Amino acid sequence: MDATPKSSGTAFEETLDMRSLQQGECVVPIATVSSRMLAVTEEMRTVMGFARNVLEGDGLGPDACDFMFGNPQETPLRGFVDALIRHVEPQDVHWFGYKKYDALARETVARSLSQARSRNYKPDDIAITAGGFGAIAAALLAVLEVGEEVIYPRPGWFAYGAQIRGAAGTPVAVDLAPGTYDLDLERIEAAITPRTRVVVVNTPHNPTGRIFPRAQLDALADKLAAASERFGKVIYLLADEPYARLVFDGHAHISPAESYPHTLIAYSFGKTLLAPGERLGWLALGADMPEADRILLREAVDIAQVSHGWAFAGRTLQRALPDLEKLSIDVAALARRRDRMVDGLRAAGYDLPVPEGTFYLIPRSPIPDDMAFAARLATDGVWVLPGSVAQLPGRLRISLTANDGMVERSLPVFARAIREVAA
């Protein structure tokens, strides 16, 4: 287990500390920036550097096969576009005025959650957010004291560390079980300290596609309850669930909120609708959370969104939410694309598991340097995310949001590349 919070006193930070420059008799102050933002920059350096190199290059031409960041490669859902058009037309002078939450949006999410999860979710416990980023930020800002620790899974979403640093927390990465990518309960338990405030569980898991079973979530809940009692404070569980509806082969999503009362659930419509540029999501308080705690958290989450730059979803998106709740990309078509890629890659000699959910594949790189192999693929117009960017060194992350034409064009490139490195 590697639980290694980074030091905030890097050499880079020290060079930007409060100093002044003597110019004759004139003292010129040197500009400084927030040490917190320097820490966020360090957390995001690998992925931002990769993205900058790709975007500044000239490789992503019209025939490129883009498997990198989960951007849509097909025409948006017509129902999504129609809903935006329908709800953007103003009906009164206040149509675009200040408003935190649309009541019907909150009621829709609460009703949908209650039906899907056999729990009584209340509209007042639903915060409509600017996507999954906004939901996670609101949760962390609402509960973290400065420097408190947040345990999160590795491999995992590349922005967890940055979001934790941005909320003045200390990120603590804990590896999933090797091979199976299950929750490693012993490692999580060993990483919990008196400074632990939040444990993040992402299921279905990005990038492995693993859906954590109920037994693991129940066992984790027991450990968090025991640690909360031992340290005399609640340790929250943050259930990051943007892929909850993108599951395959009859698998069912299981929310950690069904195992642990002090759970906050983060969701993004960007995955289900494949429209990540339109920032719409929600944060829900666990339906089994004690009422007194929910009262405190409702206000804290609300103020977190205010203080974070009025980080509520836009009014048009909130009004459209009841229509959008009914929509989804074609999961059956996504499963067929997964199967085509898995079969094609395995036939070429790649080693990869079959994901139970999400829209990613994680084949093993045929050479240890996944960055170099990703660069080799890019020379033939196939762009993947090196596993090192997603805390998964030695593998590649392939996003199935690429269209079918890209899949078919890419498979010969994958096959040729693995033959070359094996020669």
Buried (B, 14 or more C-beta within 10 A) or exposed (E): BEBEBEEBEBEEBEEBEEEEEEEEEEEEEEEEEEBBEBBBBBBBEBBBEBBEEBEEEEBBEEEBBBBBBBEBBBEBBEBBEEBBEEBBEEEEEEBEEEBEBBEEBBBBBBBBBBEEBEBEBBBEBBBBBBBBBBBBBBBBBBBBEEEBBBBBBBBBBBBBBBBBBBBBBBBBBBBBBEEEBBBBBEBBBEBBEEBBBBBBBBBBBBBBBBBBEEEBBBBBBEBBBEBBEEBEBBBBBBBBBBBBBBBBEEEEBBBBBBBBBBBBBBBBBBBBBBBBEBBBBBBBBBBBBEEEBBEEBBEBBBEBBEEBEEBBBBBBBBBBBBBBBEBBBEBEEBBBBBEBBBEBBEEBEBEBBEBBBBBBBBBBBBBEBBBEBBBBBBEBBBBBBBBBBBBBBBBBBBBBBBBEEBBEBBBEBBBEBBEEEEE
